[in-house]
């Protein structure tokens, strides 16, 4: 078990060492914090991927899972999640003047000796802030100045294992927070995958034009797929306990792999049939891509954005979901 009372816990050397030791011992890891502690978005994502359980102590003797609100009981040093929710979970409010965007995107690059790793992270950061990342590292806070050549030389080799890196970008002009993100480098048999998760706080949701501009920048990177979520009620770079404001899907992007042998317009019309706001087939480069904009405001008789997203991924990329 790992315990921290820090206001914010990130993927620090201390946390990284504990995760490695638990993995080597063949056991699970529990991160225990008070209800005043938040996790950075990259650490929360890493906990989800590795099965690290975030347990929160409410200060009154009750424990719950920080990301789901499920009650937790402890027995003989082991922690078990229950089906019942903590009593405060359904009462937690949110600050409606705080929010931003969260991005997930992925490219698949063919294996070659001069492969360039980090290009997607750079493109996403430029689209969010207008500039390239400031730095990168294997833990938080990052310590290395941003350099695609350095990242490529260390992690772009075809025989290298997968890696989880962090990057930070500048603060967009007039905005509240800087870009924060993680870069996963995966090595499947058919190439090298660059998977990005990034977020930035914004004073208002993106307009339709801003969403399409972002999609065009990712079309130029020939992404396999990408998703943009609007987040309301919290800084999207941090994950507080007892937070009900789940990210709302806003933009879906499907690349050449998803559209292979398919009519992009046909699937754009399918998105409209499900309740999407609009779609655009982007051309230029080696292959077209399909961008779907979802509605930011609920509309009677129209499925929720998450339902539309699930239907489109089921139709085009069921392996991603």
N, C-alpha and C positions, 0 to 999 in steps of 0.2 A: 504494500500500500504506500502511496505517496500522498503527503499532506502539505497543503499550502494555504496561507492566509493572505497572500498578496492580492491587491485589487484586480490585477490582470495577470493571468498565467499564460505564457507562450511556450513554444517549442524550444526551450532553452537547453543548454548542455546538461543541466541537472535532470530535466525531464527526459531528454534523449537517452541518457545513461540508464535511467530507471526502466525505460521501455526496452532497451537492449538487454538488460540483465533479466527482466521478466521473460523475454522471449527465449533467451538462452536456457533459462531454468525450466522452460516448458509450461509456465503458468501464466495466468492472466494478471493484469495490473488494474488497480483501482486508484483513481485520483480523487482524493477527498478534500473538499473546500467548504468554507462557510458560504452562506447565501449572498454575501457581498462580493464574491469573487466572480470575474468573468474570464472566459477563455478567448484567446485569439481565434479567429476563424480558421487559420491553417492548423492549429492544434486540435480544434474541435473536429475538423475533417480527418486528421490523422488518427485521432482516437476512434472515430467511426470505422476507418479502414482497418485498423489493427485490433479492434475489439477492446480498447481501453474503456473502462466503465467510469464515468464522471458521477461521483456521489456527492450530494450537497447536504450539509448539516444545517437545519433551520434554526439552530440555537436553542431549541426547546425539546431536544431529545429525539426528534424525528428526522429520518433520512429519506432522500428521494433522488432519482436520476435527473441530473441537471438538464438534459436535453428532451426528456419526455414527461417529467413530472411523476413518474411511477414511484410509489412507495418502495423503500428498500429496507430489508431486515438483515441484520448481521448475526451469523452463527459460527462460532469457532474460527473467527478471523476471516470468514468468507462472506461476501455480500450477494444478496439475491434480490432481484427486482420482482415486485408483485404486480398484479393486474390493476389494483386500485390506485387512484391518483392521490397525490398529496392534497390536503384540504385547501391550501392557498393557490394551487395551480390554476384553477378556473377563475380566480378572482384577480389575477395579476393584470394590471392595466399597462398601457404603453404611452410613451410620449409621442403624440402625433406630429410634432414639429421636427422629429429626427427621422432620418431615413437615408436611402441611397440605392445603389445598384450592386448586384452580385453577378458575376460572369463565370460561366463554365464553358470551356472550349477545348477542342482536341484536333490535332493534326497527325497524320500518319506519313512518315517520310521513308522512302526506300533506303535500304542499307547501301552505303557507299563510303569510301575512305575519307572524303572531305565533307561529311555531313555537318550541317549547321544547326546546333541546338540552342534554344533560347529565343528564336525568332518570333514565335507565337506570343511568348510573354512580353516581348518588346512591342509587338503590334497592339496587343491588348492594352498595355500601359499607355502607349501613345494615343489610342482611341479614347481612353478614360481621362487622361490628364494633358494631352498635347505634347508630351515629351517622353523620352525613353526612361526606363527604370534608373534609379540612383544607385542601387546596390543589390547584392545577392549574398546568400550564405546557406549553409546546411542547417543552421539553427537560427532562432530569434534571440536578440536582434541581429540583423545581417551585418557582416563586417567587410565584405569584398566590394570594391567598386564595380559597377555593371560592365560586363564585357562578354559579348557573345563568343568571341574567339576563345577566351579562357574557359567558359562553360563547355564549349564544343570540344576542346582538347581534352578536358577531364572526363566528360560524361558522354561524348558522342561516339565512342568506339563501339563497334558492332558487338564485341565480346564483353562489354561492361555490363554489370548488373544494373537493375533499375534503381533510380535515386529519387529522393524527395527533397526539393530545394525551396527556399523562400526568396522573394524579391519585394522591394518597396519602390514606389515611384514618388514623384513630387506631388505637392498639394495643388490641385487644379486652381486656377486663378479665381479668387472669390469664394472658394469652397471651404468646408470645415476640416476635412481630413485628407491625408495622403493615400495614395493607392497602396494596398497591401495584397500580396498574392502568394500562391504556392505553385511550384512547377514540378510535376511528376514526369520522370523520364522512364518509360517502359520499353522493354525489348521483346516484342513478340517475334515470331518466326519470320513474318513478312516485312519487317522494317523496324522503325523506331517511332514510338508514340510520344508526343509532347502533350500533356494534359495540364490545363491551366484552371486555377480557381482564383479569382481576383475580386476585390470589392473597393468601393469608395463611397464616402458620405456625400450626399448632395442635398440642396435645399428644396428641390422639387423633382417629381418624376420626369423622365425624358419625354419630350414631345415625339410625335410620329416621325418627323424629319430627323431628329437626333437618333432615334432608334434605327432608322434606315441608314444613316451615315455610319453608325457603328457596324451595322451588318455589311456594308460595302467594304469597310476596312478588313473585316474577317474573310470576306469573299476573296479579296486579293491574296490572302494567306492560304487559300484553298483548304479551309478547315473541313474535317470530316463532319463535324456537327458542332453546334454552339447553342447555349441558352443564356438569356439575360433575365434576371429576376429584379423586380422592384421590391425593396424592403422598407417597411414603415414601422416606426416605433422603437428603433434601436440603431446604433451605428452598425452598418453591415460588416465591419471588420472585426466586431466582437460578438461573442455569444454569451448573454447573461442567463442565469438560471430562471426558471419560471417565466419564460417568455413565450407568449402565444402568437406573436406576429410572424407567422411563417412567410418566407419569401414568396411572392406571387409571380409566376411565369409571365414574361412580357414579350420576349422575342425568341423565336425558334429559327435556327439556321440548319439546313441540311445540304451537305456537299455532294461531290461526285459519287462517292461510294454509296450513299443512300439512294441517289437518283439513277444509278446505273440501270439501263434498260427500261427506264420509266419516263413518262411524260410529266415534267415538272409542273406544268399548268394543271394537269389533271389532279395532282395532289394538292396544289394550291386551292383549287375549287373544293376539294375534299375538306380542307381546313375551314373554308368559309361555311360549308355545310354543317360542320361541327360547331360553328359559332365564332370563328376568328374574325378580327376586324378587317384585315386586308392581307394580301400577299404580294410578293414581287419576285420574279425570276431574274436573277442577276447573271449577266453574261460577260464575256471577256476572260482571258486566260485560257486554261486548258479545258475547262468544263463549266457548265452552269451550276448555280446553287439556288435553293429556294429559301426565301425569308418569309416567315409568318409573323405578323403582329397580332398580339392578343389584346383584349379590352382591359383597360385599367379599372374601369368602373363596372360594378355588377349590373346586369340587365336581366329583367324578368324573362324567363323562358330560355335563357342562354346558359349553357354549362359553364362551370367555373374554369378559369384558365388552366388549372392543374389537370382537369379532366380532358380538355382539348389537347394539352401537351401529351398526356398519356396515350390518347388515341392516335396522334400523329407519329409518335415514336413506335407504337405498336405496328403501324402500317409501314413505316420506312426503316426503322432501325430497332427492331425488338431486342437485339442483344445489348443495347445501351439502356433502354427503358427510362 
